[in-house]
């Protein structure tokens, strides 16, 4: 059998020395598959992966208004990158998924299969598969495959953003790079999973969002009106997050890692600039936390919790915060800093701060008193906790 390579024919052998990756039943029905002999095009010395002498590529069209758009990667000796962006060249009803692979020799490419998949009636995705275990002798770095998967979403002709019901990835060792999409796209639900690789987001807007990795960084700007979960381990979290409260149930931000730092600036908002319900958690161990609230509506309900161990933690509340607080550190005494802010309502109210220190914990409350000195009932709380390091709460 033959293939075209740079305008000439070259032999493309069968691969009798190994198996080919394949989807599982739960991945969906295979609508189309691409493997060694039927990639759309082949190249030598691909410029996007200069360490490899060969490359191949293909594309899939997915309907943008599907109930779910998804990517699955499974198998050994594969890694790569996922890009999420918009392109004016894409028809408004489609998502074009470009898949490129770089490789050293034909046998390595022959172990891979890329599929267009369908789950149920309107869940459409792409799967990248290599054998789960390569036990043949002599396999090494030259048998690795490097993939680049680009989801090209359309650009709308109107001022309204592109609406996506659900977008998910389930990958291993795939870096995720998301463009600056917060104004031009809206996801009802987005769930990105990888391991040993960074998730780097320019900006996104969604109702529900979950971003999971390990041994690497999660970074970016996120806007949510329901919930945002950030999970990694042995890696840092460095994000800005805007939480919009539109209902009685709390809008949630949950950031968790271990052996890594959390640095986050959080903005809280409602459509009326008053009220709202929010729940923010930042948990790590052996890593510092730096959490700051840079905007908040008046009379909001906020539960804020920042916990680590063996590392410093610092939390700065917005002046609109009214409620109870607790700052705890073992071995090193906790610190409460009164920033003496102006009344965020502009009414010149008097701020009342009370505190009590007992055995490594400072607890108390803060509120804005009206002209009659009355205290409004508040349901906010801020908890700051660490061990063997400083704990600082700024009010």
Secondary structure, DSSP 8 states (H G I E B T S, - for coil): -EEEETTEEEE----TTS------GGG-EEEEEE-TT--SEEEES-TTSTT-SEEEEEEEEEETTSSEEEEEEESSSEEEEEEEEE-TTS-TTEEEEEEEEEESSHHHHHT-EEEEEEETTTEEEEEEE--S----TT--GGG-EEEEEEEEE---SSSS-EEEEEEEEE-SSEEEEEEE-TTTEEEEEEEEE-SSS-EEEEEEEEEEEEEE-SSS-EEEEEEEEEEEEEE-SSS-EEEEEEEE--SSS-EEEEEE-SSS-EEEEEEEE-TTSB--EEEEEEE-SSS-EEEEEEE--BT-EEEEEEE-SSS-EEEE--TT--EEEEEEEESS--EEE------TTSS--EEEEEEEEETTEEEEEEEEE-TT-------EEEEEEEESS-EEEE-
